[in-house]
Structures are given as structure tokens and as C-alpha cells.
């Protein structure tokens, strides 16, 4: 597995859980759940791309 894909999936799930919890209870730092969702989505999107040039 690709590390970016795994990290993206973990951030996406954690962000979604944090967002769901934030709709029920106000807690400090809940805005970071949206950041985790966005970063997780990007990492999932680029996780399966081939490396450029001679990188592998």
C-alpha cells in the first residue's frame, strides 16, 4: 500500500468522526476536523498517482 493513501484514509475517517462529534458537542479545535477531511481527500486523490521522472 502507498503511505499517502493510508494516511489520507486515516485523516479522512478521523476528520469525519471529529466533524460528527462536533455537531453534537462543542469542543476546542473542532474546526481542525474540516482541515483533516480536506487534507485526507487530497492525499487519497494523489496517493495512487505514479511518481514523476525516475522516482519510484
C-alpha positions as a printed NumPy array, in Angstrom:
array([[  0.   ,   0.   ,   0.   ],
       [  1.028,   3.566,  -0.555],
       [  1.739,   5.611,   2.533],
       [ -0.106,   8.645,   1.176],
       [ -3.239,   6.586,   0.553],
       [ -3.198,   5.101,   4.046],
       [ -2.522,   8.49 ,   5.649],
       [ -5.278,  10.07 ,   3.568],
       [ -7.782,   7.413,   4.538],
       [ -6.908,   7.775,   8.211],
       [ -7.201,  11.554,   8.129],
       [-10.476,  11.374,   6.233],
       [-12.042,   8.962,   8.707],
       [-10.716,  10.89 ,  11.722],
       [-11.942,  14.158,  10.253],
       [-15.411,  12.78 ,   9.552],
       [-15.667,  11.379,  13.067],
       [-14.474,  14.675,  14.515],
       [-16.999,  16.573,  12.416],
       [-19.822,  14.277,  13.53 ],
       [-18.798,  14.708,  17.163],
       [-18.61 ,  18.473,  16.649],
       [-22.231,  18.604,  15.533],
       [-23.285,  17.107,  18.859],
       [-20.846,  18.703,  21.317],
       [-18.849,  21.912,  21.05 ],
       [-15.182,  21.192,  21.788],
       [-11.989,  23.199,  21.281],
       [-10.288,  22.602,  17.956],
       [-13.286,  21.139,  16.163],
       [-12.532,  23.269,  13.097],
       [ -9.46 ,  21.11 ,  12.514],
       [-11.78 ,  18.242,  11.59 ],
       [-12.622,  20.075,   8.352],
       [ -8.929,  20.52 ,   7.652],
       [ -8.377,  16.797,   8.229],
       [-11.192,  15.973,   5.797],
       [ -9.726,  18.246,   3.111],
       [ -6.147,  17.009,   3.524],
       [ -7.313,  13.393,   3.679],
       [ -9.271,  13.8  ,   0.461],
       [ -6.263,  15.305,  -1.318],
       [ -3.936,  12.558,  -0.078],
       [ -6.383,   9.898,  -1.254],
       [ -6.604,  11.586,  -4.638],
       [ -2.851,  11.799,  -5.178],
       [ -1.977,   8.579,  -3.37 ],
       [ -2.446,   6.358,  -6.41 ],
       [ -0.611,   8.574,  -8.888],
       [  2.627,   7.399, -10.415],
       [  5.806,   9.149,  -9.317],
       [  7.262,  11.654, -11.763],
       [ 10.515,  11.015, -13.571],
       [ 12.828,   8.366, -12.159],
       [ 11.298,   8.394,  -8.683],
       [  9.538,   5.26 ,  -7.519]])
